[in-house]
Amino acid sequence: MALVKCVVAAGLLAVVGDLTPAVAKTTQYECRFEYESGRGGGWIPEMLILTDDDVKGEIVVFDPIIKHFVGSPIPARLSARTKVRSTYTWEVVFRNKGQGGRMIYTLSHFSNGQPAKMKAEPGGFDNSWSGEGTCKVSKG
């Protein structure tokens, strides 16, 4: 009986959802990390903006590193979510002085007051850099 109630409730929500206008469910993270040369000499950006748009199903990220190598925001993806943590990943492919590479980034935001965590891992290498910071979260 409980299963039938759940199915009916889900069906009702789907119908009501179709009758109401789409409500923007965008979450924007404006994150700041202190610069430390020991964190890879700048591979952890001092600031970044990540926008997660549930309506469009798009997640984009932009920071000074992306601006330098790509020029415009790039796609990211939600890799994990719990009640207190959202983790996003993205990859920056770059060329510099004839050399190329890629950096794989992970950002974890915690809603329970813990510092945000960011990690940068160069593709094809074992080392990585990490940092902790703060994120201002706004929802629209």
ROKEFI-23280 format. One record per residue: residue number from 1; residue in three letters; y, z, x of N, C-alpha, C in turn. Coordinates in steps of 0.1 Angstrom, whole numbers, plus 5000, padded with zeros to 4 digits. Layout:
<pos:NUM	code:ala	ny:Y	nz:Z	nx:X	cay:Y	caz:Z	cax:X	cy:Y	cz:Z	cx:X>
...
END
This chain:
<pos:1	code:met	ny:4988	nz:5000	nx:5008	cay:5000	caz:5000	cax:5000	cy:5013	cz:5000	cx:5009>
<pos:2	code:ala	ny:5012	nz:5008	nx:5020	cay:5024	caz:5008	cax:5029	cy:5026	cz:4995	cx:5035>
<pos:3	code:leu	ny:5016	nz:4987	nx:5038	cay:5017	caz:4974	cax:5044	cy:5024	cz:4965	cx:5034>
<pos:4	code:val	ny:5020	nz:4966	nx:5021	cay:5026	caz:4957	cax:5011	cy:5041	cz:4960	cx:5010>
<pos:5	code:lys	ny:5045	nz:4973	nx:5010	cay:5059	caz:4977	cax:5009	cy:5067	cz:4972	cx:5021>
<pos:6	code:cys	ny:5061	nz:4972	nx:5033	cay:5068	caz:4967	cax:5045	cy:5070	cz:4952	cx:5044>
<pos:7	code:val	ny:5060	nz:4945	nx:5039	cay:5061	caz:4930	cax:5037	cy:5072	cz:4927	cx:5027>
<pos:8	code:val	ny:5072	nz:4934	nx:5015	cay:5082	caz:4932	cax:5005	cy:5096	cz:4935	cx:5010>
<pos:9	code:ala	ny:5097	nz:4946	nx:5018	cay:5110	caz:4949	cax:5023	cy:5115	cz:4939	cx:5033>
<pos:10	code:ala	ny:5106	nz:4934	nx:5042	cay:5109	caz:4924	cax:5051	cy:5114	cz:4911	cx:5044>
<pos:11	code:gly	ny:5107	nz:4907	nx:5034	cay:5110	caz:4895	cax:5026	cy:5124	cz:4897	cx:5019>
<pos:12	code:leu	ny:5127	nz:4909	nx:5014	cay:5139	caz:4911	cax:5008	cy:5151	cz:4910	cx:5018>
<pos:13	code:leu	ny:5149	nz:4916	nx:5030	cay:5159	caz:4915	cax:5040	cy:5161	cz:4901	cx:5044>
<pos:14	code:ala	ny:5151	nz:4893	nx:5045	cay:5152	caz:4879	cax:5048	cy:5161	cz:4871	cx:5038>
<pos:15	code:val	ny:5158	nz:4874	nx:5025	cay:5166	caz:4867	cax:5015	cy:5180	cz:4872	cx:5015>
<pos:16	code:val	ny:5182	nz:4885	nx:5015	cay:5196	caz:4890	cax:5015	cy:5204	cz:4885	cx:5028>
<pos:17	code:gly	ny:5197	nz:4885	nx:5039	cay:5203	caz:4880	cax:5051	cy:5208	cz:4865	cx:5050>
<pos:18	code:asp	ny:5200	nz:4857	nx:5042	cay:5204	caz:4843	cax:5040	cy:5216	cz:4842	cx:5031>
<pos:19	code:leu	ny:5218	nz:4852	nx:5022	cay:5229	caz:4851	cax:5013	cy:5243	cz:4857	cx:5018>
<pos:20	code:thr	ny:5242	nz:4865	nx:5029	cay:5254	caz:4870	cax:5034	cy:5259	cz:4862	cx:5046>
<pos:21	code:pro	ny:5272	nz:4862	nx:5048	cay:5277	caz:4854	cax:5060	cy:5272	cz:4860	cx:5073>
<pos:22	code:ala	ny:5270	nz:4852	nx:5083	cay:5265	caz:4857	cax:5096	cy:5276	cz:4867	cx:5102>
<pos:23	code:val	ny:5271	nz:4878	nx:5106	cay:5280	caz:4888	cax:5112	cy:5278	cz:4887	cx:5127>
<pos:24	code:ala	ny:5289	nz:4886	nx:5134	cay:5288	caz:4884	cax:5149	cy:5282	cz:4897	cx:5155>
<pos:25	code:lys	ny:5272	nz:4895	nx:5162	cay:5265	caz:4906	cax:5169	cy:5266	cz:4903	cx:5184>
<pos:26	code:thr	ny:5278	nz:4904	nx:5190	cay:5280	caz:4901	cax:5204	cy:5282	cz:4914	cx:5211>
<pos:27	code:thr	ny:5275	nz:4916	nx:5222	cay:5277	caz:4928	cax:5231	cy:5282	cz:4923	cx:5244>
<pos:28	code:gln	ny:5293	nz:4928	nx:5248	cay:5299	caz:4924	cax:5261	cy:5299	cz:4936	cx:5271>
<pos:29	code:tyr	ny:5294	nz:4934	nx:5283	cay:5293	caz:4944	cax:5293	cy:5304	cz:4940	cx:5304>
<pos:30	code:glu	ny:5313	nz:4949	nx:5306	cay:5322	caz:4947	cax:5318	cy:5319	cz:4958	cx:5328>
<pos:31	code:cys	ny:5312	nz:4954	nx:5338	cay:5307	caz:4963	cax:5348	cy:5314	cz:4963	cx:5361>
<pos:32	code:arg	ny:5315	nz:4974	nx:5367	cay:5321	caz:4976	cax:5380	cy:5312	cz:4983	cx:5390>
<pos:33	code:phe	ny:5312	nz:4978	nx:5402	cay:5303	caz:4984	cax:5413	cy:5312	cz:4985	cx:5425>
<pos:34	code:glu	ny:5312	nz:4997	nx:5432	cay:5320	caz:4999	cax:5444	cy:5315	cz:4990	cx:5455>
<pos:35	code:tyr	ny:5324	nz:4984	nx:5462	cay:5320	caz:4975	cax:5473	cy:5315	cz:4984	cx:5485>
<pos:36	code:glu	ny:5304	nz:4981	nx:5490	cay:5299	caz:4987	cax:5502	cy:5292	cz:4976	cx:5511>
<pos:37	code:ser	ny:5297	nz:4975	nx:5523	cay:5291	caz:4965	cax:5532	cy:5276	cz:4966	cx:5534>
<pos:38	code:gly	ny:5271	nz:4978	nx:5533	cay:5257	caz:4981	cax:5534	cy:5248	cz:4975	cx:5523>
<pos:39	code:arg	ny:5255	nz:4971	nx:5512	cay:5248	caz:4966	cax:5501	cy:5247	cz:4950	cx:5502>
<pos:40	code:gly	ny:5246	nz:4945	nx:5513	cay:5245	caz:4931	cax:5515	cy:5258	cz:4924	cx:5517>
<pos:41	code:gly	ny:5268	nz:4931	nx:5521	cay:5281	caz:4925	cax:5524	cy:5287	cz:4917	cx:5513>
<pos:42	code:gly	ny:5285	nz:4921	nx:5501	cay:5291	caz:4914	cax:5490	cy:5282	cz:4907	cx:5480>
<pos:43	code:trp	ny:5269	nz:4908	nx:5482	cay:5259	caz:4902	cax:5473	cy:5258	cz:4910	cx:5460>
<pos:44	code:ile	ny:5263	nz:4922	nx:5460	cay:5264	caz:4930	cax:5447	cy:5279	cz:4929	cx:5444>
<pos:45	code:pro	ny:5283	nz:4922	nx:5433	cay:5297	caz:4920	cax:5430	cy:5304	cz:4933	cx:5426>
<pos:46	code:glu	ny:5317	nz:4933	nx:5429	cay:5325	caz:4945	cax:5425	cy:5327	cz:4946	cx:5410>
<pos:47	code:met	ny:5326	nz:4934	nx:5403	cay:5327	caz:4934	cax:5389	cy:5320	cz:4922	cx:5383>
<pos:48	code:leu	ny:5315	nz:4924	nx:5370	cay:5309	caz:4912	cax:5364	cy:5311	cz:4914	cx:5349>
<pos:49	code:ile	ny:5310	nz:4903	nx:5342	cay:5310	caz:4903	cax:5327	cy:5298	cz:4896	cx:5322>
<pos:50	code:leu	ny:5290	nz:4903	nx:5313	cay:5279	caz:4897	cax:5307	cy:5280	cz:4898	cx:5292>
<pos:51	code:thr	ny:5278	nz:4887	nx:5286	cay:5280	caz:4886	cax:5271	cy:5266	cz:4882	cx:5265>
<pos:52	code:asp	ny:5262	nz:4891	nx:5255	cay:5249	caz:4889	cax:5249	cy:5252	cz:4886	cx:5234>
<pos:53	code:asp	ny:5251	nz:4873	nx:5230	cay:5254	caz:4869	cax:5216	cy:5241	cz:4867	cx:5208>
<pos:54	code:asp	ny:5238	nz:4877	nx:5200	cay:5226	caz:4877	cax:5192	cy:5226	cz:4865	cx:5182>
<pos:55	code:val	ny:5238	nz:4862	nx:5176	cay:5238	caz:4851	cax:5166	cy:5235	cz:4838	cx:5172>
<pos:56	code:lys	ny:5241	nz:4834	nx:5183	cay:5238	caz:4822	cax:5190	cy:5225	cz:4822	cx:5198>
<pos:57	code:gly	ny:5221	nz:4834	nx:5202	cay:5209	caz:4835	cax:5210	cy:5212	cz:4832	cx:5225>
<pos:58	code:glu	ny:5225	nz:4834	nx:5229	cay:5229	caz:4831	cax:5242	cy:5233	cz:4843	cx:5250>
<pos:59	code:ile	ny:5230	nz:4843	nx:5262	cay:5234	caz:4854	cax:5271	cy:5240	cz:4847	cx:5284>
<pos:60	code:val	ny:5253	nz:4850	nx:5287	cay:5259	caz:4844	cax:5299	cy:5265	cz:4855	cx:5307>
<pos:61	code:val	ny:5266	nz:4852	nx:5320	cay:5271	caz:4862	cax:5330	cy:5281	cz:4855	cx:5339>
<pos:62	code:phe	ny:5291	nz:4862	nx:5344	cay:5301	caz:4857	cax:5353	cy:5306	cz:4868	cx:5362>
<pos:63	code:asp	ny:5307	nz:4865	nx:5375	cay:5313	caz:4874	cax:5385	cy:5319	cz:4866	cx:5396>
<pos:64	code:pro	ny:5325	nz:4872	nx:5406	cay:5331	caz:4865	cax:5417	cy:5321	cz:4856	cx:5425>
<pos:65	code:ile	ny:5309	nz:4861	nx:5426	cay:5298	caz:4853	cax:5434	cy:5295	cz:4840	cx:5426>
<pos:66	code:ile	ny:5293	nz:4842	nx:5413	cay:5291	caz:4830	cax:5405	cy:5303	cz:4820	cx:5405>
<pos:67	code:lys	ny:5315	nz:4826	nx:5404	cay:5327	caz:4818	cax:5405	cy:5327	cz:4810	cx:5418>
<pos:68	code:his	ny:5324	nz:4816	nx:5429	cay:5324	caz:4810	cax:5442	cy:5314	cz:4798	cx:5443>
<pos:69	code:phe	ny:5302	nz:4801	nx:5439	cay:5291	caz:4791	cax:5441	cy:5289	cz:4781	cx:5430>
<pos:70	code:val	ny:5292	nz:4786	nx:5417	cay:5289	caz:4777	cax:5406	cy:5302	cz:4773	cx:5399>
<pos:71	code:gly	ny:5312	nz:4782	nx:5398	cay:5324	caz:4779	cax:5392	cy:5326	cz:4783	cx:5377>
<pos:72	code:ser	ny:5315	nz:4785	nx:5370	cay:5316	caz:4789	cax:5356	cy:5305	cz:4798	cx:5352>
<pos:73	code:pro	ny:5305	nz:4805	nx:5341	cay:5295	caz:4814	cax:5337	cy:5281	cz:4807	cx:5337>
<pos:74	code:ile	ny:5271	nz:4814	nx:5339	cay:5257	caz:4809	cax:5339	cy:5248	cz:4817	cx:5329>
<pos:75	code:pro	ny:5237	nz:4811	nx:5325	cay:5228	caz:4818	cax:5316	cy:5221	cz:4829	cx:5323>
<pos:76	code:ala	ny:5219	nz:4840	nx:5315	cay:5211	caz:4851	cax:5319	cy:5200	cz:4853	cx:5308>
<pos:77	code:arg	ny:5191	nz:4862	nx:5310	cay:5181	caz:4865	cax:5299	cy:5179	cz:4880	cx:5298>
<pos:78	code:leu	ny:5175	nz:4884	nx:5287	cay:5171	caz:4898	cax:5284	cy:5157	cz:4899	cx:5289>
<pos:79	code:ser	ny:5155	nz:4908	nx:5299	cay:5141	caz:4909	cax:5304	cy:5134	cz:4921	cx:5299>
<pos:80	code:ala	ny:5142	nz:4931	nx:5294	cay:5136	caz:4943	cax:5288	cy:5146	cz:4951	cx:5280>
<pos:81	code:arg	ny:5141	nz:4958	nx:5270	cay:5151	caz:4966	cax:5262	cy:5143	cz:4978	cx:5256>
<pos:82	code:thr	ny:5148	nz:4990	nx:5258	cay:5143	caz:5002	cax:5252	cy:5154	cz:5008	cx:5244>
<pos:83	code:lys	ny:5152	nz:5020	nx:5238	cay:5163	caz:5027	cax:5231	cy:5175	cz:5030	cx:5240>
<pos:84	code:val	ny:5173	nz:5032	nx:5253	cay:5184	caz:5036	cax:5261	cy:5187	cz:5026	cx:5273>
<pos:85	code:arg	ny:5179	nz:5016	nx:5274	cay:5181	caz:5006	cax:5285	cy:5180	cz:4992	cx:5281>
<pos:86	code:ser	ny:5190	nz:4984	nx:5285	cay:5189	caz:4969	cax:5284	cy:5190	cz:4963	cx:5298>
<pos:87	code:thr	ny:5180	nz:4955	nx:5301	cay:5179	caz:4949	cax:5315	cy:5180	cz:4934	cx:5313>
<pos:88	code:tyr	ny:5189	nz:4928	nx:5321	cay:5191	caz:4914	cax:5321	cy:5189	cz:4908	cx:5335>
<pos:89	code:thr	ny:5184	nz:4895	nx:5336	cay:5182	caz:4889	cax:5349	cy:5188	cz:4875	cx:5349>
<pos:90	code:trp	ny:5192	nz:4870	nx:5360	cay:5197	caz:4857	cax:5362	cy:5196	cz:4853	cx:5377>
<pos:91	code:glu	ny:5198	nz:4840	nx:5379	cay:5196	caz:4835	cax:5393	cy:5208	cz:4826	cx:5397>
<pos:92	code:val	ny:5213	nz:4829	nx:5409	cay:5224	caz:4821	cax:5414	cy:5218	cz:4812	cx:5425>
<pos:93	code:val	ny:5219	nz:4799	nx:5424	cay:5215	caz:4789	cax:5434	cy:5228	cz:4785	cx:5441>
<pos:94	code:phe	ny:5227	nz:4785	nx:5455	cay:5239	caz:4783	cax:5462	cy:5237	cz:4774	cx:5475>
<pos:95	code:arg	ny:5247	nz:4768	nx:5479	cay:5248	caz:4761	cax:5492	cy:5260	cz:4765	cx:5499>
<pos:96	code:asn	ny:5258	nz:4768	nx:5512	cay:5269	caz:4773	cax:5521	cy:5266	cz:4768	cx:5535>
<pos:97	code:lys	ny:5276	nz:4760	nx:5540	cay:5275	caz:4755	cax:5553	cy:5262	cz:4748	cx:5556>
<pos:98	code:gly	ny:5258	nz:4740	nx:5547	cay:5245	caz:4732	cax:5549	cy:5233	cz:4740	cx:5546>
<pos:99	code:gln	ny:5234	nz:4753	nx:5544	cay:5223	caz:4761	cax:5540	cy:5222	cz:4764	cx:5525>
<pos:100	code:gly	ny:5210	nz:4764	nx:5520	cay:5209	caz:4767	cax:5506	cy:5200	cz:4779	cx:5503>
<pos:101	code:gly	ny:5201	nz:4784	nx:5491	cay:5192	caz:4795	cax:5488	cy:5194	cz:4799	cx:5473>
<pos:102	code:arg	ny:5188	nz:4810	nx:5470	cay:5190	caz:4815	cax:5456	cy:5190	cz:4830	cx:5457>
<pos:103	code:met	ny:5197	nz:4837	nx:5448	cay:5197	caz:4851	cax:5447	cy:5193	cz:4854	cx:5433>
<pos:104	code:ile	ny:5184	nz:4863	nx:5431	cay:5179	caz:4867	cax:5418	cy:5185	cz:4881	cx:5415>
<pos:105	code:tyr	ny:5192	nz:4882	nx:5404	cay:5199	caz:4894	cax:5400	cy:5192	cz:4901	cx:5388>
<pos:106	code:thr	ny:5193	nz:4914	nx:5388	cay:5189	caz:4923	cax:5377	cy:5200	cz:4933	cx:5375>
<pos:107	code:leu	ny:5204	nz:4934	nx:5362	cay:5213	caz:4944	cax:5358	cy:5207	cz:4953	cx:5347>
<pos:108	code:ser	ny:5207	nz:4966	nx:5349	cay:5202	caz:4975	cax:5338	cy:5214	cz:4984	cx:5334>
<pos:109	code:his	ny:5216	nz:4984	nx:5321	cay:5226	caz:4992	cax:5315	cy:5219	cz:5003	cx:5307>
<pos:110	code:phe	ny:5224	nz:5016	nx:5309	cay:5217	caz:5027	cax:5302	cy:5228	cz:5033	cx:5292>
<pos:111	code:ser	ny:5223	nz:5035	nx:5280	cay:5232	caz:5040	cax:5269	cy:5232	cz:5055	cx:5269>
<pos:112	code:asn	ny:5225	nz:5062	nx:5278	cay:5224	caz:5076	cax:5278	cy:5233	cz:5083	cx:5289>
<pos:113	code:gly	ny:5242	nz:5075	nx:5295	cay:5252	caz:5080	cax:5305	cy:5247	cz:5078	cx:5319>
<pos:114	code:gln	ny:5236	nz:5074	nx:5322	cay:5232	caz:5071	cax:5335	cy:5240	cz:5059	cx:5341>
<pos:115	code:pro	ny:5242	nz:5059	nx:5354	cay:5249	caz:5047	cax:5360	cy:5242	cz:5034	cx:5357>
<pos:116	code:ala	ny:5249	nz:5023	nx:5356	cay:5243	caz:5010	cax:5355	cy:5237	cz:5007	cx:5369>
<pos:117	code:lys	ny:5227	nz:5000	nx:5369	cay:5220	caz:4996	cax:5382	cy:5220	cz:4981	cx:5383>
<pos:118	code:met	ny:5222	nz:4976	nx:5396	cay:5222	caz:4962	cax:5398	cy:5214	cz:4960	cx:5411>
<pos:119	code:lys	ny:5206	nz:4949	nx:5411	cay:5198	caz:4946	cax:5422	cy:5200	cz:4931	cx:5425>
<pos:120	code:ala	ny:5200	nz:4927	nx:5438	cay:5201	caz:4913	cax:5442	cy:5189	cz:4911	cx:5452>
<pos:121	code:glu	ny:5181	nz:4901	nx:5449	cay:5170	caz:4898	cax:5458	cy:5170	cz:4883	cx:5462>
<pos:122	code:pro	ny:5171	nz:4881	nx:5475	cay:5172	caz:4867	cax:5479	cy:5158	cz:4860	cx:5478>
<pos:123	code:gly	ny:5158	nz:4849	nx:5471	cay:5145	caz:4842	cax:5469	cy:5138	cz:4838	cx:5482>
<pos:124	code:gly	ny:5125	nz:4842	nx:5483	cay:5117	caz:4838	cax:5495	cy:5118	cz:4849	cx:5505>
<pos:125	code:phe	ny:5125	nz:4860	nx:5503	cay:5126	caz:4871	cax:5513	cy:5122	cz:4884	cx:5507>
<pos:126	code:asp	ny:5118	nz:4894	nx:5515	cay:5114	caz:4906	cax:5511	cy:5125	cz:4917	cx:5509>
<pos:127	code:asn	ny:5136	nz:4914	nx:5515	cay:5147	caz:4924	cax:5514	cy:5155	cz:4923	cx:5500>
<pos:128	code:ser	ny:5162	nz:4933	nx:5497	cay:5171	caz:4933	cax:5485	cy:5182	cz:4943	cx:5487>
<pos:129	code:trp	ny:5192	nz:4942	nx:5478	cay:5203	caz:4951	cax:5478	cy:5205	cz:4957	cx:5464>
<pos:130	code:ser	ny:5211	nz:4968	nx:5464	cay:5212	caz:4974	cax:5450	cy:5225	cz:4983	cx:5450>
<pos:131	code:gly	ny:5230	nz:4985	nx:5438	cay:5242	caz:4993	cax:5437	cy:5242	cz:5000	cx:5423>
<pos:132	code:glu	ny:5250	nz:5010	nx:5422	cay:5252	caz:5017	cax:5409	cy:5266	cz:5016	cx:5405>
<pos:133	code:gly	ny:5269	nz:5016	nx:5392	cay:5282	caz:5014	cax:5388	cy:5284	cz:5019	cx:5373>
<pos:134	code:thr	ny:5295	nz:5014	nx:5367	cay:5297	caz:5017	cax:5353	cy:5300	cz:5004	cx:5345>
<pos:135	code:cys	ny:5296	nz:5005	nx:5332	cay:5299	caz:4993	cax:5324	cy:5306	cz:4998	cx:5311>
<pos:136	code:lys	ny:5317	nz:4991	nx:5308	cay:5324	caz:4993	cax:5295	cy:5317	cz:4983	cx:5286>
<pos:137	code:val	ny:5312	nz:4989	nx:5274	cay:5305	caz:4981	cax:5265	cy:5314	cz:4979	cx:5252>
<pos:138	code:ser	ny:5315	nz:4967	nx:5248	cay:5322	caz:4964	cax:5235	cy:5313	cz:4955	cx:5227>
<pos:139	code:lys	ny:5314	nz:4958	nx:5214	cay:5306	caz:4950	cax:5204	cy:5315	cz:4943	cx:5194>
<pos:140	code:gly	ny:5311	nz:4931	nx:5191	cay:5320	caz:4923	cax:5182	cy:5312	cz:4917	cx:5171>
END
